[in-house]
Amino acid sequence: MSGDSRKEILRRIKTGLRGPSNTIEEKETIFPPPTDGKWIQQRITEVRERLEEKKWDLINRFIDEITKAGGRVMVGRGEDEIRGFITRLIEEYNAKLLAMWESDLLIGLRNLILDKSLQLASPINKDEMARADIGITGTDFAIAETGTIVLITNETQPRSISLIPPIHIAVMRSNVVVENLDELFFLVKNRSEPTSCMTFITGPSRTADIELNLTLGVHGPKELIVLIYP
């Protein structure tokens, strides 16, 4: 292919992507390019205020969507009730070995598990992780539009904990729900902490073969339980 032909093909693709009436540059976005730091902080404040006003409407929508995707949701009134939920879930699944994020949100839960003489798997020990009955993580964001939880992972909060154990319990504060991807990426982009890896989870892991027979848990947890509290 000659250089001129390649340029012509790329020109046609670009023209097609623009659509009949708007150029790429003319398309409006929810969050136009910022001009300075003051503009960014103002937009962050506006977004967070709007999300707070609609918080429980968004949470109810999130619950509806994640339930449709096969997830299970439990709403508590505080940390004590969330700990009670986890205690009952551990008993329900007869769990003996658990894997858990090391985060401020889960400190109380970690102490609860140790008090019950349960074992905690090390994320860097492959044998222990393979035998873990339940993985417990926090939740950095949740998308109401799709019923998706978003985990920002790092060395102390590895994504393996949300992927390897057959049961995934995600603990979530009510103020992390956003409406859509636009709001999510705007807030993530302007976080003070660096973000190197995000995991998006919508319901339990599901796989279908060529005959469309659906199987849960082949490439990840077969059950997802989200615990929400204020």
Rosetta blueprint (number, residue, H / E / L):
1 M L
2 S L
3 G H
4 D H
5 S H
6 R H
7 K H
8 E H
9 I H
10 L H
11 R H
12 R H
13 I H
14 K H
15 T H
16 G H
17 L H
18 R H
19 G L
20 P L
21 S L
22 N L
23 T L
24 I L
25 E L
26 E L
27 K L
28 E L
29 T L
30 I L
31 F L
32 P L
33 P L
34 P L
35 T L
36 D L
37 G H
38 K H
39 W H
40 I H
41 Q H
42 Q H
43 R H
44 I H
45 T H
46 E H
47 V H
48 R H
49 E H
50 R H
51 L H
52 E H
53 E H
54 K L
55 K H
56 W H
57 D H
58 L H
59 I H
60 N H
61 R H
62 F H
63 I H
64 D H
65 E H
66 I H
67 T H
68 K H
69 A L
70 G L
71 G L
72 R E
73 V E
74 M E
75 V E
76 G L
77 R L
78 G L
79 E H
80 D H
81 E H
82 I H
83 R H
84 G H
85 F H
86 I H
87 T H
88 R H
89 L H
90 I H
91 E H
92 E H
93 Y L
94 N L
95 A L
96 K L
97 L E
98 L E
99 A E
100 M E
101 W L
102 E L
103 S L
104 D H
105 L H
106 L H
107 I H
108 G H
109 L H
110 R H
111 N H
112 L H
113 I H
114 L H
115 D H
116 K L
117 S L
118 L L
119 Q E
120 L E
121 A L
122 S L
123 P L
124 I L
125 N L
126 K H
127 D H
128 E H
129 M H
130 A H
131 R H
132 A L
133 D L
134 I E
135 G E
136 I E
137 T E
138 G L
139 T L
140 D L
141 F E
142 A E
143 I E
144 A L
145 E L
146 T L
147 G L
148 T E
149 I E
150 V E
151 L E
152 I E
153 T L
154 N L
155 E L
156 T L
157 Q L
158 P L
159 R L
160 S H
161 I H
162 S H
163 L H
164 I L
165 P L
166 P L
167 I E
168 H E
169 I E
170 A E
171 V E
172 M E
173 R E
174 S H
175 N H
176 V H
177 V E
178 V E
179 E L
180 N L
181 L H
182 D H
183 E H
184 L H
185 F H
186 F H
187 L H
188 V H
189 K H
190 N L
191 R L
192 S L
193 E L
194 P L
195 T L
196 S L
197 C L
198 M E
199 T E
200 F E
201 I E
202 T L
203 G L
204 P L
205 S L
206 R E
207 T E
208 A E
209 D L
210 I L
211 E L
212 L L
213 N L
214 L E
215 T E
216 L E
217 G L
218 V L
219 H L
220 G L
221 P L
222 K L
223 E E
224 L E
225 I E
226 V E
227 L E
228 I E
229 Y E
230 P L
